[in-house]
Every structure is written in C-alpha cells, then in structure tokens.
Amino acid sequence: MGRVSLLDRPRDAVSLRPEVDAVDEYGTPTRVPGPPVMVGGRMQPIQFGEDGDATSNMTVYKFITRSLPPGAWSTVEWRGRTFDVVGEPRRSNGSRATRHDSITCRAQQPEVIP
C-alpha cells in the first residue's frame, strides 16, 4: 500500500470566496466576492517580517491544499473568522505525494480570546 500524504487527509475545511466580475452602481466593471466554495486542507500559522517584531498585531496563516479550484480568491472563512487572501496562489509541483497549492491569508480582525 502506498504512502498517504497529510494533504490527502485534510484537517481544516475553509470556505473560499472567488472574485467574480460585477458592475458597480455607476456602471463601472469591478470584481466582488462570489458564492463560497468549500475546500479541505491545512491552515498553518506563519509570520512575516524580521524577528516577528513588525507583525505582532497581524494574524497570518498559510492554507495548503492538494489543489485550489481555478480563479482568484478574495476571502477565506475559517473557524468563524474572515481572512483576506494576500498575494497570488503558489503551486508546488513536487512529487505526486508532495504536490500542493497554497495561499496566504491575513485576518481582517484580531482574534478575541475569552
């Protein structure tokens, strides 16, 4: 029996909102969040900046999944929180076991811990 990657047993389910074409109230073409799409994968906390000093107030995660649906993604919903997608999706074209897509997600609001 072959090895099973952690990517094949997703721990986290997120709701991705794709960007779709729309027209604003003035008739100008724009892009807005579309209907959500559920995707399984792994959310992993990450930090940007040198020594973590400039990012202490930012909650940033990397969402890793076997394959992202096509398109541009505007927001991610996970555990009741909304995250903005930062930058472009990245594709890792390693072996069949390690091949994956990832996006960086930044929280819109700080987490409130009771």
C-alpha positions in Angstrom: 0.0 0.0 0.0 1.4 3.5 -1.0 2.0 6.3 1.4 -0.8 8.8 2.1 0.2 12.4 2.3 -1.2 14.7 5.1 -2.7 16.7 2.2 -5.0 13.7 1.4 -6.4 13.8 4.9 -7.4 17.5 5.3 -7.7 18.6 8.9 -9.3 22.0 8.1 -12.3 23.0 5.9 -12.4 26.6 4.7 -14.9 28.5 2.7 -13.2 30.3 -0.2 -15.0 33.2 -1.9 -13.9 33.6 -5.5 -13.6 37.0 -7.1 -16.2 37.4 -9.8 -16.9 40.2 -12.4 -19.6 42.7 -11.5 -20.8 46.2 -12.2 -21.0 48.9 -9.5 -23.8 51.4 -9.1 -22.2 53.7 -11.6 -21.9 51.0 -14.3 -18.1 50.6 -13.8 -16.8 47.0 -14.1 -15.4 45.7 -10.9 -14.6 42.4 -9.0 -16.5 41.3 -5.9 -16.6 38.2 -3.7 -18.7 35.5 -5.3 -20.5 32.5 -3.8 -18.4 30.4 -1.4 -16.7 27.1 -2.3 -15.7 24.6 0.5 -12.1 23.3 0.3 -10.3 20.9 2.6 -6.6 21.4 3.6 -4.4 22.6 6.4 -4.2 26.1 8.0 -0.8 26.8 9.4 0.2 30.0 11.3 3.1 32.0 9.7 4.8 35.2 10.5 6.2 37.9 8.2 8.9 40.5 9.0 12.2 40.3 10.7 12.2 38.6 14.1 8.4 38.8 14.2 8.6 42.4 15.6 6.5 44.2 13.0 3.8 41.6 12.8 2.7 41.0 16.3 -0.7 42.5 15.7 -1.3 40.6 12.4 -2.7 37.1 12.3 -1.4 35.4 9.2 -1.9 31.8 8.1 -0.9 29.7 5.1 -3.7 27.5 3.7 -2.3 24.4 2.0 -4.4 22.1 -0.1 -3.9 19.4 -2.7 -5.4 21.6 -5.4 -7.2 25.0 -5.3 -10.2 25.5 -7.6 -9.3 27.8 -10.5 -9.7 31.5 -10.2 -8.7 34.5 -7.9 -9.8 34.3 -4.3 -10.9 37.3 -2.3 -11.6 36.0 1.2 -11.4 32.8 3.3 -13.7 31.9 6.1 -12.3 29.6 8.8 -13.5 28.9 12.4 -15.9 31.8 12.3 -13.2 34.3 11.1 -12.7 36.1 7.8 -9.3 36.3 6.2 -8.2 38.3 3.1 -6.1 36.4 0.5 -2.7 38.1 0.3 -0.8 37.8 -3.0 -1.2 35.1 -5.5 -1.7 31.4 -5.0 1.5 29.3 -5.1 1.8 25.9 -6.8 4.4 23.4 -5.6 5.0 20.9 -8.4 6.9 18.3 -6.4 6.3 14.6 -6.5 2.7 13.2 -6.5 2.8 12.9 -2.7 4.1 16.5 -2.1 2.4 18.4 -4.9 0.1 21.2 -3.5 -1.3 24.7 -3.8 -1.1 27.4 -1.1 -2.4 30.8 -0.3 -1.5 33.3 2.4 -4.4 34.5 4.5 -4.5 37.6 6.8 -7.2 38.1 9.4 -9.5 41.0 8.9 -9.9 41.5 12.6 -7.7 40.4 15.6 -8.8 37.3 17.4 -10.6 37.8 20.6 -9.7 35.3 23.3 -12.2 35.0 26.1 
